[in-house]
Amino acid sequence: IHLAVWMEGSHVTLNLGPEDESTTTDMWNAQLVDGGVRSSHLTFKLHKDGPYSWIGERRSSFGFSFKGTLSALPKIVCTDFTKPFPYPPPPLPPGLPPAAPPHFSAREDDCFLGGSVTWLHTPDPEPTVGWAKPWQVSVRMPRWQPGVTIIIAFEGERLREHPLRVVRVDPADGGVRLESATSHSLAIVLLPSPLHAFTVTATGAARGMRQMTCCCHAPPPP
């Protein structure tokens, strides 16, 4: 018999009906305090037998062996509450607002075009196969100069073991071109584009950004 609320020491009475006779043995998680032999009712006192009787389907439950004939299902009445009803649990506190995605801004000394990198999908930290799951960054350039090569360097203690592998660079129909890739960095050439932004989807054991630089082109006029 499963109880939604377990109150140790309380009494539970099963009314079997006036014409029913029974023999009750082998109780667990309860003690028989009234009835039991040729009785029309059984009264049990709730009492946990021990830690091994409070697992699985026996949790918040008690049981017994019954011999006899029942003409109807017994009615259950709970009495003799030795403890006050437990208070309901307090409401959960409101959840924290979602954190801003990890963000990296290029130093003017490293890239004269400025620019920033934001993780759209961060790398999976799972140590065994997390490196094989794609992650994605968004690169935005406040100034855009076709022909400039943007070098994005990532960091991660396992990049030599699980190097970067580029899945795609968007927009795929122009605007940027993947020039080369090493185990820890990407070289991307800017092409004429009105967007001033691109995304990179890749795999590898990257854990963060190390540096973003501009290469091989004169700075634009002020």
Disulfide bonds with the S-S distance in Angstrom:
Cys111-Cys214 1.68
Cys215-Cys216 2.16
